[in-house]
Amino acid sequence: MSTESIARDLIANMTNIEKVKSMVTPDAMASGGVLPMALPVMDAMNVVSGLATAFPDFKIDIQQVTLNGNQATVKVMWGGTNNGPLNLGIPGMPSMPATGKKVSVKDSYIVTVQGDKVSHMEVNSPADGGIPAALMQLGVKMPSM
């Protein structure tokens, strides 16, 4: 598989923990975005699981993929309707009840591929995107990091 197809597949399937587990190296790390520090990818997927619970209709729409060697930058739009409790496991951020509001935000991920597996995923959210933008659309303040 190509770097582009591996990166696309990882991002498109982020809510499928078993699929992600099969796509990453044993020492794969995730960093950036709302993550307080670099974490093993599988630990970082807890944030995605929290989003999938909060937004049962969570959808990721890949907009653009650009390549630079063994890295792919994947730009997406993601969102859904907040019909479940929101618990992202972010320090200082309590679980919140569903609001019923819809969110739609842009986001970006830099995926590093080693062989046919992902070795690193960096959340590279634009200033007006990512989880902070989703929280703003829900009327929730992002905790200080």
N, C-alpha and C positions, 0 to 999 in steps of 0.2 A: 504494500500500500504506500501511497505517496504521503509526504509530510502534510500536504493540504487535506487529503482524505482522512488521515488519522486525526488531525486537529478538528476538522468538521465533525467527525464522528464523536469525539470526546465531548465537545461543546453541546452538540445536539442531544446527547444522552446523559447529561450531567445529573438528571434526577433518577437515573437507573444505577444505583450503587453497585450492583453486581457487574454490570457492563463496564462501569468505570474501573472497577478493581481489575478486570481482565485487560484493560487497555494501558495501565500504567506500570512503570518499573517498580520493584519493591521499595526503592528509596525515593520515589517521586515526591516532590515538594510543591506546595502552593504558597503564593505570597501576594501581597498587594491588596488593594481594595480595603475592605473593612477588617481584614485579618490583622490582628495585633502584631504578629510576627510570622515568619515562614513556618509552615506546618506541613506534616505529611499530607499528601493529597486526600487520603481517605478521611483524615480528621477534618479537613476543610470542607469536605462534602456534607458535613453536618449542617453547615449554613444553607446549602442548597436543599437539603431535606427539610429544613425549617421553612424555606420559601415554598416548597412543594406542598407542605401541610397548610400553610397560610393561604396559598393560592391553588386550590385543587385543580383549576383549569390552567395552571402555569404553562406557558408556551415560550419557547426560544425560537426566534426567527433569525437565521444567519443572513446578514446583509452583504458582507464583503470578507474575503480572505486574501491577505497579501503574504507573500513568502520572502524570507531572507535566510537562505541556507536551510538549516534544520529547524528554523522557527517559522511559525505561522501566526500572524495577527488576525484574529477572528473578531469582526465587529458584528454586533447583534442588537436586536430589539427583544426585550423580554417583558413579560407581564402576565396579568391575570386579574381575577376578582378575589378580593380578600374575604373569603367565606370561611376561613378557619383561623384558629389562634396563631399568632405570629410569635415564634420563639426561635431566634437565630443563634442563641448561645453566645452572644456577644457580651463581654463583661460590661456591667453597668446598665444593660438594657433588659428590662423586665419583659416577661411574656405579656402580650396584649391580645384582647379579644378581637374577634373579626369586626371589621368596619362595614363590609359590604361594598367598599369602594373598589373601582378598577384602577390599575396602574399600568403604565407602559413607559419603559425607560430604555435608553441606549446603554450599551456596555461594550467592553472590549477585553479580550484575553490574548495573551501572548503564550503560545503553546510551543514548548521545546520537545522535539522528537529525537529519541535515541534508538536507532534500529527501527523496529516497528512498534515501539511503545512510547508513551509520553513520560518524560523525566521531570518536567517542571511546567507549572501553569501559573502565570502571573496575571492577576486581575488588574487591568489597566483602565479603570473606569474614567470616562471624561468627567470634567468638573461638574457638569449638569446631568450626570448619569449614575448608574449603579444603584446599590442598595440605599445610599443617602437620598437619591432622587425618589426612589419608591417610597421611602418613609415620609418624605416631604409631601408626596401626593396623597398619602394616607393621613396627613396632618400630625405626624409623629416626629419629635425632635431626635436626631441622632445623638447618642451619648458621646461625651468627650472621650477621646481615645488616648 
